[in-house]
Amino acid sequence: MTDTVTTIRPASRFSEILGRIRRALDGVSYTWLALPLRFAVATIFWNSAMAKLANWETTLSLFSDEYQLPLIPPGIAAYFATSIEISTPVLLVLGLRQGLPRSFCWA
């Protein structure tokens, strides 16, 4: 009588684990999966806005000396950039930015 030993290779075990994870995530809504990514991107925008607001003189000097925008005066550009960086994280987390393109579709 011969005994057959079945060995599980690490590659097949790894793909089996990945398959289980994928099947588990298939049941989760996209909204819940995208939420951590929204928070991560929103944190970057928010931190940038807070850095600009912490020292407004440095922000103005950056926009006038470093960025050197050709069409917009540095003061106005600094206000625009800061206001966008304050409002974007709120809209991102609430998910309002994704509905805006859909509102322009007529179909």
C-alpha positions as CSV (number, residue, x, y, z in Angstrom):
1,M,0.0,0.0,0.0
2,T,1.4,3.4,-1.0
3,D,0.6,6.6,0.8
4,T,0.2,9.7,-1.3
5,V,1.1,12.9,0.4
6,T,-0.4,16.1,-0.8
7,T,1.7,19.1,-0.4
8,I,0.4,22.6,-0.6
9,R,2.7,24.9,-2.4
10,P,3.1,28.4,-0.9
11,A,2.0,30.0,-4.2
12,S,-1.3,28.2,-4.3
13,R,-1.9,28.9,-0.6
14,F,-1.2,32.6,-1.2
15,S,-3.6,32.7,-4.2
16,E,-6.2,30.9,-2.1
17,I,-6.0,33.5,0.7
18,L,-6.2,36.3,-1.9
19,G,-9.3,34.6,-3.4
20,R,-10.9,34.6,0.0
21,I,-10.2,38.2,0.6
22,R,-11.5,39.2,-2.8
23,R,-14.8,37.2,-2.3
24,A,-15.2,38.9,1.1
25,L,-14.6,42.4,-0.4
26,D,-17.1,41.7,-3.2
27,G,-19.9,41.9,-0.7
28,V,-18.8,45.3,0.6
29,S,-20.2,48.4,-1.0
30,Y,-17.9,50.7,-3.1
31,T,-18.8,53.6,-0.8
32,W,-17.3,51.9,2.2
33,L,-14.2,50.9,0.3
34,A,-13.6,54.4,-1.0
35,L,-14.1,56.1,2.3
36,P,-10.6,55.6,3.7
37,L,-9.1,56.8,0.4
38,R,-11.3,59.9,0.5
39,F,-10.1,60.6,4.1
40,A,-6.5,60.1,3.0
41,V,-6.7,62.6,0.1
42,A,-8.8,65.0,2.2
43,T,-6.1,65.0,4.9
44,I,-3.5,66.1,2.4
45,F,-5.6,69.0,1.2
46,W,-6.5,70.0,4.7
47,N,-2.9,69.9,6.0
48,S,-1.8,72.1,3.1
49,A,-4.5,74.6,3.7
50,M,-3.7,74.8,7.4
51,A,0.0,75.3,6.6
52,K,-1.0,78.2,4.3
53,L,-3.2,79.8,7.0
54,A,-0.6,79.3,9.8
55,N,1.7,82.0,8.2
56,W,-0.1,84.1,5.6
57,E,3.0,86.2,4.9
58,T,5.0,83.1,3.9
59,T,2.1,82.0,1.7
60,L,2.0,85.3,-0.1
61,S,5.8,85.3,-0.6
62,L,5.7,81.8,-2.0
63,F,3.0,82.8,-4.5
64,S,4.9,85.9,-5.5
65,D,8.5,84.6,-5.5
66,E,8.4,80.8,-6.0
67,Y,5.3,80.0,-8.0
68,Q,5.3,83.2,-10.2
69,L,1.9,82.7,-11.9
70,P,1.8,84.6,-15.2
71,L,-1.9,85.5,-15.4
72,I,-3.1,85.8,-11.8
73,P,-1.7,88.2,-9.2
74,P,-0.1,86.4,-6.3
75,G,-2.5,87.6,-3.6
76,I,-5.6,86.5,-5.5
77,A,-3.9,83.1,-6.4
78,A,-3.1,82.6,-2.7
79,Y,-6.7,83.2,-1.7
80,F,-8.0,80.9,-4.5
81,A,-5.6,78.1,-3.6
82,T,-6.3,78.3,0.1
83,S,-10.1,78.4,-0.3
84,I,-10.0,75.4,-2.7
85,E,-7.8,73.5,-0.2
86,I,-10.2,74.2,2.6
87,S,-13.4,73.3,0.7
88,T,-12.1,70.3,-1.2
89,P,-11.6,68.0,1.8
90,V,-15.1,68.6,3.0
91,L,-16.6,67.9,-0.4
92,L,-14.4,64.8,-0.8
93,V,-15.4,63.2,2.4
94,L,-19.1,63.9,1.8
95,G,-18.8,62.5,-1.7
96,L,-20.3,65.6,-3.3
97,R,-17.6,65.8,-6.0
98,Q,-18.5,62.5,-7.6
99,G,-22.2,63.5,-8.1
100,L,-21.3,66.8,-9.9
101,P,-20.3,65.2,-13.3
102,R,-23.4,63.0,-13.2
103,S,-25.6,66.0,-12.9
104,F,-24.5,67.2,-16.3
105,C,-25.5,63.9,-18.0
106,W,-28.9,64.0,-19.8
107,A,-29.2,60.3,-20.3
